[in-house]
Amino acid sequence: MTKRRFNQVSNKIIFLLQKLEILKRKSIFIKIDNTPDFNFTDNSSSEEDYYFRNYFKFNKFFTWVTSVNFGTIRIYHYDDFLRLSEEYKIHFDSFKDLKFIKQIHKIDKDAFHNNGFETELDEFKMKDIRLNRIDNYEKRIYYEGKFYGDNYYIDPIDFGYYSTATLIGFKAKPGNFYEEIIAESYLLFLEKKFKLAYFLIFTALENFVNLKLQSHKEKKELKDKVNLAFSSKFSDISKHEIYCSIIGEYDNYAEIRNQIAHGNMTTELMEENVEELFVFILTLILVYEKSLNHFSEIVD
């Protein structure tokens, strides 16, 4: 595969972050708290549309989360849990309902979807649930939605609302500080803080190379360290397809980085400029870590 074909890969930053296992995907179950926001909904007992906005914590799964997608919503009655408990021979504790659903899911991947009730039940309808925002500092995912019903369906005692959610995020690992820097710079990129993201991703490359060469105290130019690291890793760097194809871009990226550092940028830094640098640095790190030589190996 030529570099041109590689450039046609969509969402290259996410693609490379997942290849490096810096960003990971995890599917979880959540219990939906549909307590209404009465700033938007009247506190009455009549049937009407209720708007809700609540959150769940993600700190057990990730250090940072970059995206969330909600999937299947099911209504589970207490009797459904008892029936599943008997069928799968797993004890059900009403205070650990999500743990129980996860245990059943490990045995039967279709059980969650095939049991319980749809989102319409008697005079109730869960209309939607969607992401409101991600708070990576408080480790919270805020969601919002709307349902039709009355007060009976708010925080019910004998049944609950459950959903699947797919999270993409980063979990810090001891010893790989450069991964944490990459994740943080990507968050800055998503927040459109382009100068900070640009500067920080360069710091990640420097940390990575120094880690591989054990050269934190050496006063060499970063480009020279990069060349040394790759020359030490691969037998003949002059014949390395990927490295030779992209390393010529380094000087331009480094010039912009230096302008940011000294506060004398003459042009506006655009989103595509930062994306190009991310792809360049992530490709270098992926090639080194996975011992790749050809672009075809990246997409296999």
C-alpha positions in Angstrom: 0.0 0.0 0.0 1.4 3.4 -1.0 1.4 6.4 1.3 -1.4 7.8 -0.9 -3.6 4.9 0.0 -2.7 5.3 3.7 -3.7 8.9 3.6 -7.2 7.8 2.5 -7.9 6.1 5.8 -10.7 8.0 7.5 -10.2 9.4 11.1 -6.5 8.7 10.9 -5.8 10.0 14.4 -8.3 7.7 16.1 -7.2 4.9 13.8 -3.5 5.3 14.9 -4.3 5.8 18.5 -6.3 2.6 18.5 -3.5 0.8 16.7 -1.1 2.0 19.4 -3.7 0.8 22.0 -3.6 4.3 23.5 -7.3 4.7 22.8 -9.4 1.7 23.6 -13.0 0.8 23.1 -15.2 -0.6 25.9 -18.8 -1.5 26.0 -20.6 -1.2 29.3 -24.0 -1.3 30.9 -25.5 1.7 32.7 -28.7 2.3 34.7 -30.5 5.4 33.4 -31.4 7.9 36.0 -34.5 9.6 34.5 -35.1 12.0 37.3 -36.5 15.0 35.4 -34.9 18.4 35.3 -37.8 20.5 36.6 -36.3 23.6 35.2 -37.6 22.3 31.9 -40.5 20.2 33.0 -43.5 21.0 35.2 -43.6 19.0 38.5 -47.0 17.5 37.9 -48.6 14.1 37.9 -50.1 14.4 34.5 -48.9 12.5 31.5 -46.4 14.6 29.5 -42.9 14.8 28.1 -40.2 14.9 30.8 -36.6 16.1 30.1 -33.8 14.6 32.2 -30.0 15.2 32.4 -27.9 13.1 34.7 -24.5 11.4 34.7 -22.5 8.3 35.5 -18.8 7.9 36.5 -16.3 6.3 34.2 -13.1 6.3 36.4 -13.3 2.5 36.8 -12.7 2.2 33.0 -10.6 5.1 31.8 -8.5 8.0 32.8 -10.0 10.1 29.9 -12.9 9.5 27.6 -13.1 11.0 24.1 -16.4 9.7 22.8 -19.6 7.9 24.0 -22.3 6.2 22.0 -25.5 4.9 23.6 -27.1 1.7 22.3 -29.9 -0.6 23.2 -32.3 0.6 26.0 -34.3 -2.0 27.9 -36.7 -1.9 30.8 -36.1 -4.6 33.4 -38.7 -5.5 36.0 -37.7 -7.1 39.3 -39.4 -10.3 38.1 -37.1 -10.3 35.0 -34.1 -10.4 37.2 -35.5 -13.2 39.3 -36.3 -15.3 36.2 -32.8 -14.7 34.8 -31.3 -15.6 38.2 -33.1 -18.9 38.1 -32.3 -19.6 34.5 -28.6 -18.9 34.7 -28.1 -20.0 38.3 -26.6 -16.6 39.4 -27.6 -14.9 42.6 -29.3 -11.6 42.1 -28.7 -8.7 44.5 -31.0 -5.8 43.8 -28.3 -3.4 44.9 -25.9 -4.9 42.4 -28.1 -5.0 39.3 -25.4 -3.8 36.8 -23.0 -6.5 38.1 -25.7 -9.1 37.6 -26.4 -7.9 34.0 -22.7 -8.1 33.3 -22.4 -11.6 34.7 -25.3 -12.7 32.5 -23.8 -11.0 29.5 -20.5 -13.0 29.9 -22.6 -16.2 29.6 -25.0 -15.1 26.9 -24.2 -12.1 24.7 -27.8 -11.8 23.5 -29.5 -12.0 26.9 -29.7 -8.3 27.6 -31.3 -7.6 24.2 -33.7 -10.5 24.4 -35.1 -10.0 27.9 -36.9 -7.2 29.7 -39.2 -4.9 27.7 -38.9 -2.4 24.8 -38.8 1.3 25.6 -42.6 1.6 25.3 -44.6 0.2 28.2 -48.3 0.9 29.0 -48.5 4.7 29.2 -44.7 5.2 29.1 -42.2 5.8 26.3 -38.5 6.5 26.6 -38.0 8.7 23.6 -34.2 9.0 23.4 -31.0 9.2 25.3 -27.9 11.0 24.0 -24.6 12.4 25.2 -24.7 15.9 26.7 -21.0 16.3 27.6 -17.9 14.5 28.9 -16.2 15.9 32.0 -12.7 14.4 32.0 -11.7 16.2 35.2 -14.6 15.0 37.4 -14.6 11.7 35.4 -18.3 12.1 34.5 -20.3 11.4 31.4 -23.4 13.5 31.3 -26.4 12.2 29.3 -29.8 13.7 28.5 -33.0 12.4 27.2 -36.8 12.6 27.2 -39.6 10.3 28.1 -43.4 10.4 28.0 -45.3 9.4 31.1 -46.3 10.5 34.6 -44.7 10.6 38.0 -45.1 6.8 38.4 -42.3 6.3 35.9 -39.8 8.5 37.7 -37.3 6.6 39.8 -39.5 3.5 40.0 -39.1 0.9 42.8 -39.7 -2.4 41.0 -38.3 -1.8 37.6 -35.5 0.2 36.0 -34.1 1.6 32.7 -30.8 0.2 31.4 -28.7 0.9 28.3 -25.6 -0.2 26.6 -22.9 2.4 26.1 -19.7 2.3 24.1 -16.8 4.4 25.4 -13.6 5.2 23.6 -10.9 6.4 26.0 -7.5 6.3 27.5 -6.3 4.5 30.7 -2.9 5.6 32.1 -0.3 2.8 32.4 2.8 2.9 34.6 6.0 3.6 32.8 4.6 5.0 29.5 4.4 8.7 30.3 4.5 9.6 26.6 1.1 7.8 26.2 -0.4 10.1 28.8 1.0 13.1 27.0 -0.4 12.0 23.7 -3.8 11.4 25.3 -3.7 14.9 26.9 -2.7 16.6 23.7 -5.5 14.8 21.9 -8.0 16.1 24.4 -6.6 19.6 23.8 -7.0 19.0 20.1 -10.7 18.1 20.6 -11.2 21.2 22.7 -9.7 23.2 19.7 -6.8 24.4 21.8 -4.6 23.9 18.8 -1.4 25.6 19.9 -1.2 23.7 23.2 -2.1 20.4 21.4 0.6 21.0 18.8 3.3 21.8 21.4 2.4 18.9 23.6 2.4 16.2 21.0 5.9 17.3 20.2 6.8 16.8 23.8 5.3 13.3 23.6 7.7 12.4 20.7 10.6 13.8 22.7 9.6 11.7 25.7 9.2 8.6 23.6 12.6 8.9 21.9 14.4 9.7 25.2 12.7 6.6 26.8 13.9 4.3 23.9 17.4 5.7 23.9 17.7 6.5 27.6 18.8 9.9 26.5 16.9 12.3 28.8 20.1 14.1 29.8 21.7 14.3 26.4 21.7 17.7 24.7 21.2 16.5 21.1 18.6 17.9 18.7 15.4 15.9 18.7 15.6 15.1 15.0 19.1 13.6 15.5 17.7 11.5 18.4 14.8 10.3 16.2 17.2 9.3 13.4 19.4 7.5 16.0 16.4 5.6 17.5 15.2 4.4 14.1 18.7 3.5 12.9 19.2 1.4 16.0 15.8 -0.3 15.5 16.0 -1.1 11.8 18.9 -2.6 9.9 19.0 -0.1 7.0 16.9 3.0 7.6 17.7 4.3 4.1 15.5 1.6 2.7 12.6 1.9 5.2 9.5 2.8 3.2 7.5 4.6 5.8 10.4 6.4 7.5 11.9 7.7 4.3 8.5 8.8 3.0 7.6 11.0 6.0 10.7 12.1 7.8 11.2 15.0 5.3 8.2 16.6 6.9 9.9 17.0 10.3 11.7 20.3 9.7 8.4 22.1 8.8 6.6 20.8 11.9 9.6 21.7 14.1 9.6 25.2 12.8 6.0 25.7 13.7 6.6 24.2 17.1 9.5 26.6 17.7 7.3 29.6 16.6 4.7 28.5 19.2 7.3 28.2 21.9 8.7 31.7 21.2 5.3 33.3 20.6 6.1 34.6 17.1 3.8 32.6 14.8 3.1 34.6 11.7 0.1 32.6 10.5 -2.9 31.1 12.2 -2.7 27.5 13.2 -5.5 25.6 11.7 -7.1 22.3 12.7 -5.7 20.5 9.7 -2.2 21.6 10.6 -2.4 20.0 14.0 -4.0 16.8 12.6 -1.1 16.5 10.1 1.4 16.6 13.0 -0.6 14.1 15.0 -0.6 11.7 12.1 3.1 12.2 11.5 4.2 11.6 15.1 1.7 8.8 15.8 2.9 7.0 12.6 6.5 7.3 13.7 5.7 5.9 17.2 3.6 3.1 15.7 6.3 2.1 13.2 8.9 1.9 16.0 6.7 0.1 18.5 5.3 -2.5 16.0 8.5 -2.8 13.9 6.7 -1.9 10.7 8.4 -1.2 7.4 5.6 -0.7 4.9 2.4 1.3 4.8 0.5 -1.9 4.0 1.4 -3.2 7.4 -0.3 -0.3 9.2 -3.8 -1.1 7.9 -3.6 -4.9 8.0 
